[in-house]
Amino acid sequence: MAKDLSKIAKQKKIKYFLISFVDFFGVLRSKLVPAEAIKDMQKNGAGFAGFATWLDMTPADADMFAIPDPDSLIQLPWQKEVGWLASDLWMNGKPVDASPRIMLKKQIKKLSNNNMTLKSGVECEYFLINPEGTAIADSRDRQPKPCYDQSALMRQYDLIKEICNSMLSLGWSPYQNDHEDANGQFEMNWNYADSLTTADRHVFFKFMVKTIAEKHGLRATFMPKPFENLTGNGCHAHISLWDGKKNLFLDKGDKLGLTRLAYNYLGGILHSAEALSAFFNPTINSYRRIDAPAPTSGASWSPSKISYTGNNRTHMIRIPDPGRFELRLMDGSANPYLLQAGVIAAGIDGIEKKRDPGQPLHINMYTDGDNYPNLKKLPTNLENALEHLSNNEVLISTFGEKNITSYLKLKENELKDFNSKETFSKKEPITEWEKINTLDC
């Protein structure tokens, strides 16, 4: 039986609810609903005009209703009278197929039909910058190799402590916070969970970090590459497949600790990697991070080719220890739901087709990758990624041609807008269009 949000509001002294959803571009959309109205909203949903968001709809389409998932409820740690709810979109009495959370839930259902659950965790890198978005917030953070810099980390102690305390209070089990590879860049890690829970938390985490940064007079950005000379924002995902308490990826007798099922799953991701870039690297700015020249720290920490390895961070997929692997392609602009949905879709294809990933490469891809010309390169721009998506039978058959066409249409319109105003080159400075459209992604 579903939780009664009206009763929960009285118990937890919640006065308002944010009924929220994420559109194709990862923008968090919400309505603020008084607790007195939540009973009706839980049953019938909050109404939205789909055309007013980044969903492929027209002004003539019927109202779209966001029906909140009571299991997703998060009471804002910094504003306890407000509860946040992830929602599923409905129109004309049916789920909206071309909506990211519904797309993910359909992939989760496919796994559950085979007694499998994807467990995942994400590593969301972000910059703390000035409110204008022109420079990092800490002018003293200037080391050429600032990763793990204790002094720079502790200068942001009050802000980072508030975010971490918030995650502790929510039961996310955060376990480390660190200064990342770029000046002004940070990362906070919390425990993995099932893929829907992780996606919901990923959405909320970005909202929480931005909100608390503003509270401290700063601005947080997950933009893939906000500064030309600094390492970009990745969003690495760690994944494993489970049947109850059994890790279906774990084989302690294998050299890298993976089962044949895990290798097939991995093979599916490698097979569709170019098309998945359209989900994992969905912005024009994303391709300043992919295959980028070394920044001031000496390494971009982003992949350039489609390969996998053991515990080696220069490849697209890393196997850090037995029973799981890390996907290093995603960046900070990735839609949390499409990220997880893409991982499942490609993995299921790998299992069904028994896709062989080949042998791992134990080389430094940054220095020796060119010695392997047969390795496929990742897309170098958004146009290229969208072209791969439009021709990828796996993702089209999985998500439906209509849904993929809608996504492509919206992204191609975005490209037209950009191209009418700017030109793109990794050698040129980051454009004003990129900053306006991506700093708050």
C-alpha positions as CSV (number, residue, x, y, z in Angstrom):
1,M,0.0,0.0,0.0
2,A,1.4,3.4,-1.0
3,K,2.5,5.8,1.8
4,D,-0.1,8.5,2.6
5,L,1.7,11.8,2.0
6,S,-1.0,13.7,3.8
7,K,-0.3,11.8,7.0
8,I,3.5,12.0,6.6
9,A,3.2,15.8,6.2
10,K,1.5,16.0,9.6
11,Q,4.0,13.6,11.2
12,K,7.1,15.4,9.8
13,K,5.6,18.9,10.0
14,I,5.9,19.4,6.2
15,K,4.1,22.5,5.0
16,Y,4.9,22.3,1.3
17,F,5.9,19.7,-1.2
18,L,8.0,20.2,-4.4
19,I,6.4,17.8,-6.9
20,S,9.2,17.4,-9.4
21,F,10.3,15.8,-12.7
22,V,13.3,16.0,-15.0
23,D,12.8,16.7,-18.7
24,F,15.0,15.4,-21.6
25,F,17.7,18.0,-21.0
26,G,17.9,17.1,-17.3
27,V,16.2,20.3,-16.1
28,L,14.5,19.9,-12.8
29,R,10.8,21.1,-13.1
30,S,8.6,21.5,-10.1
31,K,5.4,22.8,-8.6
32,L,5.2,23.9,-4.9
33,V,2.1,22.4,-3.4
34,P,0.8,23.1,0.1
35,A,0.5,20.1,2.3
36,E,-3.3,20.6,2.5
37,A,-3.5,19.8,-1.2
38,I,-1.1,16.8,-1.4
39,K,-3.8,14.2,-1.0
40,D,-5.4,15.1,-4.3
41,M,-2.0,15.6,-5.9
42,Q,-0.9,12.1,-4.8
43,K,-3.9,10.7,-6.5
44,N,-4.2,12.8,-9.7
45,G,-0.9,14.6,-10.0
46,A,0.2,18.2,-10.5
47,G,-0.5,19.6,-13.9
48,F,2.1,20.9,-16.3
49,A,2.2,22.1,-19.9
50,G,4.7,19.7,-21.6
51,F,5.6,22.1,-24.4
52,A,6.9,24.6,-21.8
53,T,9.6,22.1,-20.9
54,W,12.3,20.2,-22.9
55,L,9.9,17.4,-23.9
56,D,8.8,16.9,-27.5
57,M,5.2,18.2,-27.2
58,T,3.1,21.0,-28.7
59,P,1.0,23.8,-27.1
60,A,-2.0,21.9,-28.3
61,D,-1.2,18.8,-26.3
62,A,-3.3,17.9,-23.3
63,D,-2.1,18.7,-19.7
64,M,0.6,16.5,-18.4
65,F,0.3,15.3,-14.8
66,A,3.3,14.6,-12.5
67,I,2.2,11.9,-10.0
68,P,4.6,11.9,-7.1
69,D,6.4,8.7,-5.9
70,P,5.9,8.7,-2.1
71,D,9.0,6.4,-1.8
72,S,11.2,9.2,-3.2
73,L,10.2,11.7,-0.5
74,I,13.2,13.8,0.8
75,Q,12.6,16.4,3.5
76,L,14.9,19.3,2.7
77,P,17.6,19.2,5.5
78,W,18.1,22.9,5.3
79,Q,14.4,23.8,5.0
80,K,12.5,21.0,6.9
81,E,9.0,22.4,6.2
82,V,9.5,21.4,2.5
83,G,9.4,17.9,1.1
84,W,10.8,17.0,-2.4
85,L,9.2,14.3,-4.5
86,A,10.3,12.7,-7.7
87,S,7.3,12.1,-10.0
88,D,6.2,10.1,-13.0
89,L,4.6,11.9,-15.9
90,W,1.1,10.9,-17.2
91,M,-1.0,12.2,-20.0
92,N,-4.5,11.2,-21.2
93,G,-4.5,8.5,-18.5
94,K,-1.2,6.9,-19.6
95,P,2.5,7.2,-18.6
96,V,4.4,9.5,-20.9
97,D,6.8,7.1,-22.6
98,A,9.1,9.9,-23.7
99,S,10.0,11.0,-20.2
100,P,13.3,10.0,-18.6
101,R,12.1,8.5,-15.3
102,I,9.5,6.4,-17.1
103,M,12.2,5.3,-19.6
104,L,14.4,4.1,-16.7
105,K,11.6,2.3,-14.9
106,K,10.8,0.3,-18.0
107,Q,14.4,-0.9,-18.2
108,I,14.3,-1.7,-14.5
109,K,11.2,-3.8,-15.1
110,K,13.0,-5.8,-17.8
111,L,15.7,-6.6,-15.3
112,S,13.3,-7.5,-12.5
113,N,11.5,-9.9,-14.9
114,N,14.7,-11.9,-14.9
115,N,15.3,-11.5,-11.1
116,M,18.0,-9.0,-11.6
117,T,18.6,-5.5,-10.1
118,L,21.2,-3.0,-11.1
119,K,22.9,-1.4,-8.2
120,S,24.8,1.8,-9.0
121,G,26.6,4.7,-7.5
122,V,27.7,8.0,-9.1
123,E,30.6,10.3,-8.5
124,C,29.4,13.8,-9.2
125,E,32.2,16.3,-9.7
126,Y,31.4,20.0,-9.5
127,F,33.1,23.4,-9.3
128,L,32.5,26.1,-6.7
129,I,32.6,29.4,-8.6
130,N,31.8,33.0,-8.1
131,P,28.1,34.0,-8.6
132,E,28.9,35.5,-12.0
133,G,30.3,32.2,-13.2
134,T,33.6,33.8,-14.4
135,A,36.1,32.3,-12.0
136,I,36.6,29.7,-9.3
137,A,35.4,30.8,-5.8
138,D,38.7,30.4,-4.0
139,S,41.4,32.7,-5.5
140,R,44.1,31.0,-3.4
141,D,43.3,27.6,-4.9
142,R,46.1,27.8,-7.6
143,Q,48.3,24.7,-7.3
144,P,49.1,23.0,-10.6
145,K,48.2,19.7,-9.0
146,P,45.5,20.6,-6.5
147,C,43.9,17.1,-6.2
148,Y,43.3,16.2,-2.5
149,D,44.6,19.6,-1.4
150,Q,43.8,19.7,2.3
151,S,44.0,23.5,2.7
152,A,41.8,24.3,-0.3
153,L,39.3,21.6,0.9
154,M,39.2,23.0,4.4
155,R,38.7,26.6,3.2
156,Q,35.3,25.3,2.0
157,Y,34.7,23.3,5.1
158,D,31.4,25.1,6.2
159,L,29.8,24.5,2.8
160,I,31.0,21.0,2.3
161,K,30.1,20.1,5.9
162,E,26.5,21.3,5.4
163,I,26.1,19.2,2.2
164,C,27.7,16.1,3.9
165,N,25.6,16.6,7.0
166,S,22.5,16.8,4.9
167,M,23.3,13.5,3.2
168,L,24.0,11.9,6.6
169,S,20.6,13.0,7.9
170,L,19.0,11.6,4.8
171,G,20.5,8.2,5.3
172,W,22.6,8.2,2.1
173,S,25.8,7.1,4.0
174,P,28.3,9.5,2.5
175,Y,31.8,8.3,3.2
176,Q,34.2,10.8,1.7
177,N,34.6,14.4,0.4
178,D,37.6,15.6,-1.5
179,H,39.2,18.3,-3.5
180,E,39.3,17.0,-7.1
181,D,41.9,17.4,-9.9
182,A,41.0,20.9,-10.9
183,N,41.3,24.1,-8.9
184,G,37.9,24.8,-7.3
185,Q,36.6,21.3,-8.0
186,F,35.1,18.9,-5.5
187,E,33.6,15.5,-5.2
188,M,31.4,13.9,-2.6
189,N,30.7,10.1,-2.5
190,W,27.8,8.3,-0.9
191,N,26.7,4.6,-0.9
192,Y,25.4,2.9,-4.0
193,A,21.7,1.7,-4.2
194,D,19.3,0.4,-6.8
195,S,19.4,2.4,-10.0
196,L,16.1,4.3,-9.5
197,T,17.1,5.4,-6.0
198,T,20.5,6.4,-7.2
199,A,19.0,8.4,-10.1
200,D,16.5,10.2,-7.7
201,R,19.3,11.0,-5.3
202,H,21.5,12.2,-8.2
203,V,18.8,14.6,-9.2
204,F,18.4,15.9,-5.7
205,F,22.1,16.0,-5.0
206,K,22.7,18.5,-7.8
207,F,19.8,20.6,-6.6
208,M,21.1,20.4,-3.0
209,V,24.7,21.4,-3.9
210,K,23.6,24.4,-6.0
211,T,21.1,25.5,-3.3
212,I,23.6,25.3,-0.4
213,A,26.3,26.9,-2.5
214,E,24.0,29.9,-3.1
215,K,23.3,30.0,0.6
216,H,27.0,30.5,1.2
217,G,27.2,33.2,-1.4
218,L,28.8,31.0,-4.1
219,R,27.6,29.1,-7.2
220,A,28.1,25.4,-8.0
221,T,28.4,24.1,-11.5
222,F,28.3,20.6,-12.9
223,M,29.1,21.9,-16.4
224,P,31.4,19.4,-18.2
225,K,34.1,21.9,-19.0
226,P,33.6,25.4,-17.5
227,F,37.3,26.4,-17.8
228,E,39.6,25.6,-20.7
229,N,42.8,25.0,-18.7
230,L,41.2,22.9,-15.9
231,T,40.0,19.3,-15.7
232,G,36.3,18.8,-16.6
233,N,33.5,17.5,-14.5
234,G,33.0,13.8,-14.8
235,C,30.1,11.8,-13.4
236,H,31.6,8.3,-13.1
237,A,29.1,5.4,-12.5
238,H,30.0,2.2,-10.6
239,I,27.7,-0.6,-11.4
240,S,27.0,-4.3,-10.5
241,L,24.1,-6.6,-11.2
242,W,22.4,-8.5,-8.3
243,D,19.9,-11.3,-7.7
244,G,18.8,-10.6,-4.1
245,K,22.0,-10.7,-2.0
246,K,24.0,-12.4,-4.8
247,N,26.4,-10.2,-6.9
248,L,26.0,-11.6,-10.4
249,F,29.2,-9.8,-11.5
250,L,31.5,-11.4,-8.9
251,D,33.8,-14.3,-9.8
252,K,36.7,-14.5,-7.4
253,G,38.4,-17.0,-9.7
254,D,38.6,-14.6,-12.7
255,K,41.7,-12.5,-13.1
256,L,39.7,-9.3,-12.9
257,G,37.0,-10.7,-10.6
258,L,34.1,-10.7,-13.1
259,T,31.7,-13.4,-14.3
260,R,30.9,-14.2,-17.9
261,L,27.6,-12.3,-17.4
262,A,29.5,-9.2,-16.3
263,Y,31.8,-9.4,-19.4
264,N,28.8,-9.7,-21.7
265,Y,27.2,-6.7,-19.9
266,L,30.4,-4.8,-20.4
267,G,30.5,-5.9,-24.0
268,G,27.0,-4.4,-24.6
269,I,28.1,-1.1,-23.2
270,L,31.3,-1.1,-25.4
271,H,29.1,-2.0,-28.4
272,S,26.8,1.0,-28.0
273,A,29.3,3.4,-26.5
274,E,29.2,5.9,-29.4
275,A,25.4,6.2,-29.3
276,L,25.4,6.2,-25.5
277,S,27.5,9.4,-25.7
278,A,24.3,11.2,-26.7
279,F,22.9,10.4,-23.3
280,F,26.1,10.4,-21.2
281,N,27.6,13.5,-22.9
282,P,24.5,15.4,-23.9
283,T,25.7,19.0,-24.3
284,I,27.8,20.8,-26.8
285,N,30.2,21.7,-24.0
286,S,30.6,17.9,-23.2
287,Y,33.0,17.5,-26.1
288,R,35.5,19.9,-24.7
289,R,36.0,17.3,-22.0
290,I,36.2,14.2,-24.2
291,D,39.6,13.6,-25.6
292,A,40.7,17.0,-24.2
293,P,44.3,18.0,-24.2
294,A,46.0,17.8,-20.8
295,P,45.1,20.7,-18.5
296,T,47.4,22.3,-15.9
297,S,47.2,19.2,-13.7
298,G,48.7,17.0,-16.5
299,A,45.8,14.6,-17.3
300,S,42.2,15.1,-18.4
301,W,41.0,12.0,-16.7
302,S,38.4,11.6,-19.5
303,P,38.4,8.8,-22.1
304,S,39.1,9.2,-25.8
305,K,38.6,5.7,-27.1
306,I,36.3,2.7,-26.5
307,S,38.3,0.4,-24.3
308,Y,38.3,-1.3,-20.9
309,T,41.0,-2.3,-18.4
310,G,41.7,-3.3,-14.8
311,N,42.5,-0.6,-12.2
312,N,43.6,2.0,-14.7
313,R,41.9,5.4,-14.9
314,T,42.9,6.2,-18.5
315,H,40.3,3.9,-20.1
316,M,36.6,4.3,-20.7
317,I,35.8,1.4,-18.4
318,R,37.8,0.6,-15.3
319,I,37.5,-2.6,-13.2
320,P,38.8,-1.3,-9.9
321,D,38.1,-4.5,-7.9
322,P,36.2,-7.7,-8.3
323,G,32.4,-7.7,-8.9
324,R,31.9,-4.2,-10.3
325,F,33.1,-1.8,-12.9
326,E,33.4,1.9,-13.3
327,L,32.1,3.8,-16.4
328,R,34.1,6.9,-16.9
329,L,32.5,8.4,-20.0
330,M,29.6,10.3,-18.3
331,D,30.0,14.0,-17.4
332,G,28.2,16.4,-15.1
333,S,25.5,17.3,-17.6
334,A,24.2,13.8,-18.0
335,N,20.5,13.3,-17.3
336,P,20.5,11.1,-14.1
337,Y,17.6,8.9,-15.4
338,L,18.9,8.5,-19.0
339,L,22.3,7.7,-17.6
340,Q,21.0,4.7,-15.7
341,A,18.5,3.8,-18.4
342,G,21.3,3.7,-21.0
343,V,23.5,1.6,-18.8
344,I,20.7,-1.0,-18.4
345,A,19.6,-1.0,-22.0
346,A,23.1,-1.6,-23.3
347,G,23.9,-4.2,-20.6
348,I,20.7,-6.2,-21.4
349,D,21.7,-6.2,-25.0
350,G,25.1,-7.5,-24.1
351,I,23.7,-10.3,-22.1
352,E,21.1,-11.3,-24.7
353,K,23.6,-11.2,-27.6
354,K,26.4,-12.6,-25.5
355,R,28.6,-9.7,-26.6
356,D,32.3,-10.4,-26.1
357,P,34.3,-7.3,-25.0
358,G,37.5,-8.8,-26.1
359,Q,40.7,-8.7,-24.0
360,P,41.3,-5.8,-21.6
361,L,44.1,-3.4,-22.4
362,H,46.6,-2.7,-19.7
363,I,48.2,0.4,-21.1
364,N,48.3,4.1,-20.5
365,M,45.7,5.2,-23.1
366,Y,46.9,8.8,-22.9
367,T,50.4,7.9,-24.0
368,D,50.1,4.6,-25.9
369,G,46.5,4.6,-27.2
370,D,47.6,5.7,-30.7
371,N,49.5,2.5,-31.0
372,Y,46.2,0.7,-31.2
373,P,44.5,2.1,-34.4
374,N,41.8,-0.5,-34.4
375,L,40.2,0.9,-31.2
376,K,37.1,2.9,-32.0
377,K,37.2,6.6,-31.0
378,L,34.5,8.2,-29.0
379,P,32.4,11.0,-30.7
380,T,34.2,14.3,-30.8
381,N,31.1,16.5,-31.0
382,L,27.4,16.4,-30.2
383,E,26.4,16.1,-33.9
384,N,28.5,13.0,-34.2
385,A,27.0,11.4,-31.0
386,L,23.5,12.1,-32.2
387,E,24.2,10.6,-35.6
388,H,25.4,7.4,-33.8
389,L,22.3,7.4,-31.7
390,S,20.0,7.8,-34.7
391,N,21.7,4.6,-36.2
392,N,21.9,2.5,-33.1
393,E,19.4,-0.4,-33.4
394,V,19.9,-1.4,-29.8
395,L,18.8,1.9,-28.2
396,I,16.1,2.5,-30.8
397,S,14.5,-0.9,-30.3
398,T,14.8,-0.6,-26.6
399,F,13.4,2.9,-26.0
400,G,11.2,3.0,-29.1
401,E,11.8,4.9,-32.4
402,K,9.4,7.7,-31.4
403,N,11.2,8.4,-28.1
404,I,14.6,8.5,-29.7
405,T,13.3,10.7,-32.5
406,S,11.9,13.1,-29.9
407,Y,15.2,13.3,-28.1
408,L,17.1,13.8,-31.4
409,K,14.7,16.5,-32.5
410,L,15.2,18.5,-29.3
411,K,18.9,18.1,-29.4
412,E,19.2,19.1,-33.1
413,N,17.1,22.2,-32.4
414,E,19.6,23.1,-29.6
415,L,22.5,22.6,-32.1
416,K,20.7,24.9,-34.6
417,D,20.4,27.6,-32.0
418,F,24.0,27.3,-31.0
419,N,25.3,27.3,-34.6
420,S,23.2,30.4,-35.5
421,K,25.1,32.3,-32.8
422,E,28.5,30.6,-32.2
423,T,31.2,28.4,-33.8
424,F,32.6,25.5,-31.9
425,S,36.2,24.5,-31.6
426,K,38.1,22.9,-28.7
427,K,40.9,25.3,-29.5
428,E,38.7,28.4,-29.1
429,P,37.6,29.8,-25.7
430,I,34.4,28.5,-24.2
431,T,31.5,30.5,-25.7
432,E,29.0,32.7,-23.9
433,W,26.2,30.4,-25.3
434,E,27.8,27.4,-23.6
435,K,28.0,29.3,-20.3
436,I,24.4,30.5,-20.4
437,N,23.0,27.1,-21.4
438,T,25.3,24.8,-19.4
439,L,26.6,26.4,-16.2
440,D,23.4,25.5,-14.4
441,C,22.9,22.1,-16.0
